[in-house]
Amino acid sequence: MGSASLIVLMIAAIAFSGIAILLSKVVLKASTNKQKGEPYECGIPTTGKTWVQLNVGYYLFALIFLVFDVELVFLYPWAVVAKGMGWIALIEIVIFFFILFMGFLYAHKKGALKWI
């Protein structure tokens, strides 16, 4: 596995995505329907101003959830090999939980976990 396989993989990825885009342009006809440009909200026609700014706190809350969710995914591989590693695995997971808990405390202190 050298740099040649990476180059082949990149060429294959570009070729497959390019072929898919070109095939969709050739096979499907373009539709110029007025409703395609309108925002869709659960089938209910929009009324009034459609540009509404949301509070950035919602995005922060979602991002923090994703960060903690992805970190917790690492618990499964640890649980699989923990018995074979002994005390080292326990010390490592305690350090991991400490770092995770410090991140939680930091987010809580900054007010990122308050639902506005």
Backbone as CSV, one residue per row, in Angstrom:
resi,resn,N_x,N_y,N_z,CA_x,CA_y,CA_z,C_x,C_y,C_z
1,MET,0.848,-1.177,0.000,0.000,0.000,0.000,0.890,1.236,0.000
2,GLY,1.179,1.699,-1.124,1.988,2.898,-1.208,1.171,4.066,-1.703
3,SER,1.896,5.029,-2.218,1.214,6.224,-2.713,0.466,5.929,-4.007
4,ALA,0.854,4.869,-4.722,0.163,4.524,-5.964,-1.280,4.106,-5.683
5,SER,-1.508,3.340,-4.606,-2.886,2.944,-4.302,-3.727,4.132,-3.870
6,LEU,-3.125,5.106,-3.204,-3.864,6.305,-2.822,-4.260,7.108,-4.058
7,ILE,-3.354,7.187,-5.022,-3.658,7.904,-6.270,-4.759,7.187,-7.041
8,VAL,-4.689,5.868,-7.105,-5.735,5.105,-7.786,-7.084,5.282,-7.089
9,LEU,-7.079,5.286,-5.761,-8.311,5.487,-5.009,-8.897,6.874,-5.258
10,MET,-8.054,7.903,-5.297,-8.546,9.249,-5.576,-9.101,9.365,-6.989
11,ILE,-8.424,8.764,-7.956,-8.922,8.798,-9.337,-10.254,8.066,-9.435
12,ALA,-10.382,6.925,-8.765,-11.637,6.173,-8.787,-12.760,6.969,-8.131
13,ALA,-12.477,7.651,-7.027,-13.506,8.449,-6.350,-13.969,9.598,-7.226
14,ILE,-13.038,10.274,-7.872,-13.402,11.387,-8.758,-14.173,10.869,-9.961
15,ALA,-13.740,9.737,-10.523,-14.424,9.178,-11.691,-15.846,8.731,-11.348
16,PHE,-16.024,8.021,-10.243,-17.363,7.554,-9.878,-18.307,8.712,-9.592
17,SER,-17.833,9.720,-8.874,-18.714,10.854,-8.582,-19.007,11.651,-9.844
18,GLY,-18.006,11.827,-10.695,-18.235,12.541,-11.957,-19.204,11.812,-12.868
19,ILE,-19.066,10.483,-12.947,-19.985,9.693,-13.775,-21.402,9.778,-13.228
20,ALA,-21.568,9.739,-11.925,-22.904,9.831,-11.332,-23.542,11.185,-11.625
21,ILE,-22.775,12.257,-11.538,-23.315,13.587,-11.819,-23.680,13.712,-13.295
22,LEU,-22.788,13.270,-14.180,-23.080,13.351,-15.610,-24.275,12.488,-15.990
23,LEU,-24.380,11.306,-15.413,-25.500,10.424,-15.713,-26.820,11.037,-15.261
24,SER,-26.825,11.696,-14.117,-28.055,12.330,-13.651,-28.438,13.507,-14.548
25,LYS,-27.456,14.240,-15.077,-27.754,15.347,-15.981,-28.308,14.844,-17.315
26,VAL,-27.812,13.699,-17.782,-28.252,13.169,-19.074,-29.631,12.521,-18.967
27,VAL,-29.843,11.728,-17.935,-31.071,10.941,-17.826,-32.258,11.793,-17.392
28,LEU,-32.069,12.672,-16.416,-33.175,13.463,-15.887,-33.315,14.767,-16.645
29,LYS,-34.554,15.143,-16.913,-34.767,16.433,-17.564,-34.872,17.515,-16.492
30,ALA,-34.451,18.706,-16.848,-34.482,19.817,-15.901,-35.910,20.329,-15.748
31,SER,-36.302,20.586,-14.529,-37.628,21.110,-14.237,-37.498,22.548,-13.767
32,THR,-38.277,23.429,-14.389,-38.231,24.836,-13.999,-39.522,25.217,-13.284
33,ASN,-39.935,24.393,-12.364,-41.148,24.641,-11.605,-40.885,25.738,-10.570
34,LYS,-41.827,26.661,-10.407,-41.673,27.766,-9.457,-41.588,27.259,-8.020
35,GLN,-42.287,26.175,-7.724,-42.316,25.655,-6.362,-40.990,25.021,-5.939
36,LYS,-40.138,24.666,-6.905,-38.849,24.076,-6.543,-37.960,25.063,-5.799
37,GLY,-38.128,26.343,-6.059,-37.291,27.343,-5.416,-37.787,27.782,-4.052
38,GLU,-38.974,27.346,-3.659,-39.529,27.755,-2.383,-39.040,26.847,-1.255
39,PRO,-38.881,27.401,-0.062,-38.503,26.549,1.066,-39.639,25.610,1.436
40,TYR,-39.282,24.405,1.830,-40.281,23.390,2.165,-40.345,23.229,3.671
41,GLU,-41.543,23.343,4.223,-41.719,23.212,5.671,-42.891,22.281,5.931
42,CYS,-42.651,20.999,5.931,-43.638,19.985,6.309,-44.917,20.047,5.470
43,GLY,-44.824,20.443,4.231,-45.993,20.457,3.368,-46.891,21.659,3.552
44,ILE,-46.569,22.525,4.496,-47.384,23.712,4.753,-46.823,24.850,3.905
45,PRO,-47.663,25.518,3.132,-47.156,26.645,2.330,-46.595,27.747,3.234
46,THR,-45.502,28.325,2.815,-44.878,29.370,3.612,-45.664,30.673,3.496
47,THR,-45.726,31.381,4.588,-46.377,32.682,4.592,-45.434,33.683,5.222
48,GLY,-45.428,34.868,4.705,-44.582,35.901,5.272,-43.133,35.758,4.871
49,LYS,-42.272,36.261,5.716,-40.842,36.256,5.454,-40.268,34.856,5.684
50,THR,-39.523,34.338,4.712,-38.987,32.986,4.853,-37.580,32.972,5.438
51,TRP,-36.913,34.098,5.489,-35.566,34.159,6.058,-35.685,34.465,7.541
52,VAL,-35.427,33.464,8.350,-35.504,33.624,9.792,-34.173,33.174,10.379
53,GLN,-33.566,34.031,11.176,-32.302,33.661,11.799,-32.584,32.907,13.092
54,LEU,-31.858,31.804,13.269,-32.001,31.011,14.479,-30.886,31.360,15.454
55,ASN,-31.146,31.115,16.700,-30.155,31.360,17.730,-28.992,30.382,17.574
56,VAL,-27.776,30.879,17.686,-26.594,30.040,17.518,-26.484,29.006,18.638
57,GLY,-27.195,29.223,19.741,-27.162,28.271,20.848,-27.670,26.891,20.461
58,TYR,-28.616,26.834,19.520,-29.126,25.540,19.064,-28.031,24.759,18.340
59,TYR,-27.241,25.455,17.526,-26.156,24.791,16.815,-25.068,24.349,17.791
60,LEU,-24.767,25.191,18.774,-23.777,24.812,19.778,-24.208,23.562,20.541
61,PHE,-25.472,23.523,20.902,-26.003,22.368,21.627,-25.861,21.102,20.778
62,ALA,-26.199,21.207,19.498,-26.100,20.054,18.603,-24.652,19.619,18.408
63,LEU,-23.749,20.566,18.260,-22.340,20.218,18.078,-21.751,19.564,19.321
64,ILE,-22.110,20.065,20.476,-21.610,19.451,21.716,-22.165,18.037,21.856
65,PHE,-23.433,17.850,21.494,-24.001,16.500,21.524,-23.222,15.575,20.601
66,LEU,-22.897,16.034,19.395,-22.145,15.196,18.460,-20.758,14.867,18.988
67,VAL,-20.103,15.832,19.590,-18.757,15.585,20.120,-18.798,14.511,21.199
68,PHE,-19.720,14.645,22.147,-19.803,13.647,23.209,-20.280,12.299,22.680
69,ASP,-21.151,12.311,21.688,-21.638,11.071,21.108,-20.507,10.322,20.406
70,VAL,-19.694,11.028,19.654,-18.576,10.394,18.952,-17.534,9.888,19.937
71,GLU,-17.307,10.641,21.002,-16.337,10.172,22.000,-16.822,8.911,22.694
72,LEU,-18.117,8.809,22.918,-18.638,7.619,23.582,-18.610,6.387,22.685
73,VAL,-18.484,6.589,21.382,-18.359,5.458,20.464,-17.059,4.699,20.740
74,PHE,-16.064,5.396,21.250,-14.784,4.752,21.538,-14.848,3.824,22.745
75,LEU,-15.937,3.816,23.456,-16.056,2.914,24.605,-16.208,1.453,24.183
76,TYR,-16.825,1.198,23.045,-17.026,-0.185,22.623,-15.703,-0.901,22.341
77,PRO,-14.798,-0.326,21.542,-13.516,-1.025,21.348,-12.750,-1.202,22.651
78,TRP,-12.845,-0.232,23.552,-12.173,-0.382,24.836,-12.771,-1.550,25.612
79,ALA,-14.103,-1.675,25.595,-14.752,-2.757,26.339,-14.375,-4.120,25.775
80,VAL,-14.109,-4.196,24.484,-13.744,-5.473,23.869,-12.370,-5.929,24.337
81,VAL,-11.414,-5.012,24.470,-10.046,-5.400,24.807,-9.689,-5.133,26.267
82,ALA,-10.614,-4.643,27.048,-10.291,-4.246,28.426,-9.849,-5.418,29.288
83,LYS,-10.499,-6.546,29.139,-10.173,-7.688,30.001,-8.755,-8.201,29.740
84,GLY,-8.348,-8.183,28.506,-7.010,-8.666,28.171,-5.902,-7.713,28.579
85,MET,-6.213,-6.437,28.700,-5.175,-5.452,29.023,-4.988,-5.265,30.524
86,GLY,-6.006,-5.586,31.302,-5.866,-5.499,32.758,-5.988,-4.077,33.275
87,TRP,-5.092,-3.749,34.228,-5.148,-2.463,34.914,-4.842,-1.290,33.990
88,ILE,-4.038,-1.521,32.970,-3.689,-0.431,32.039,-4.944,0.110,31.364
89,ALA,-5.843,-0.795,30.962,-7.086,-0.368,30.324,-7.946,0.441,31.280
90,LEU,-7.981,0.038,32.532,-8.771,0.775,33.520,-8.211,2.188,33.731
91,ILE,-6.905,2.301,33.821,-6.284,3.615,33.994,-6.538,4.493,32.771
92,GLU,-6.437,3.891,31.579,-6.680,4.661,30.359,-8.111,5.162,30.284
93,ILE,-9.083,4.330,30.652,-10.475,4.760,30.552,-10.801,5.786,31.625
94,VAL,-10.153,5.705,32.781,-10.353,6.734,33.812,-9.827,8.078,33.304
95,ILE,-8.675,8.073,32.641,-8.141,9.306,32.054,-9.074,9.820,30.962
96,PHE,-9.577,8.916,30.126,-10.508,9.296,29.060,-11.775,9.923,29.639
97,PHE,-12.348,9.306,30.674,-13.547,9.863,31.304,-13.252,11.205,31.984
98,PHE,-12.063,11.342,32.543,-11.697,12.614,33.159,-11.661,13.732,32.118
99,ILE,-11.043,13.457,30.970,-10.998,14.450,29.893,-12.406,14.749,29.388
100,LEU,-13.223,13.715,29.234,-14.605,13.896,28.790,-15.393,14.723,29.801
101,PHE,-15.205,14.445,31.081,-15.910,15.180,32.120,-15.445,16.637,32.186
102,MET,-14.163,16.881,31.982,-13.660,18.255,31.965,-14.258,19.033,30.794
103,GLY,-14.422,18.380,29.648,-15.082,19.029,28.516,-16.533,19.340,28.823
104,PHE,-17.194,18.423,29.523,-18.578,18.656,29.923,-18.676,19.838,30.889
105,LEU,-17.767,19.888,31.869,-17.770,21.001,32.818,-17.497,22.334,32.117
106,TYR,-16.583,22.325,31.163,-16.278,23.546,30.421,-17.507,24.024,29.639
107,ALA,-18.190,23.100,28.961,-19.389,23.466,28.197,-20.486,23.956,29.134
108,HIS,-20.610,23.322,30.295,-21.620,23.748,31.264,-21.297,25.137,31.824
109,LYS,-20.018,25.381,32.092,-19.600,26.675,32.634,-19.835,27.788,31.622
110,LYS,-19.606,27.508,30.336,-19.802,28.513,29.292,-21.276,28.725,28.959
111,GLY,-22.153,27.866,29.498,-23.586,28.016,29.242,-24.032,27.424,27.923
112,ALA,-23.221,26.572,27.326,-23.566,25.997,26.032,-24.622,24.918,26.158
113,LEU,-24.863,24.411,27.354,-25.846,23.338,27.526,-27.206,23.855,27.938
114,LYS,-27.367,25.159,28.036,-28.675,25.729,28.388,-29.531,25.815,27.133
115,TRP,-30.700,25.256,27.209,-31.623,25.292,26.081,-32.379,26.607,26.128
116,ILE,-32.128,27.437,25.142,-32.696,28.793,25.133,-34.072,28.779,24.519
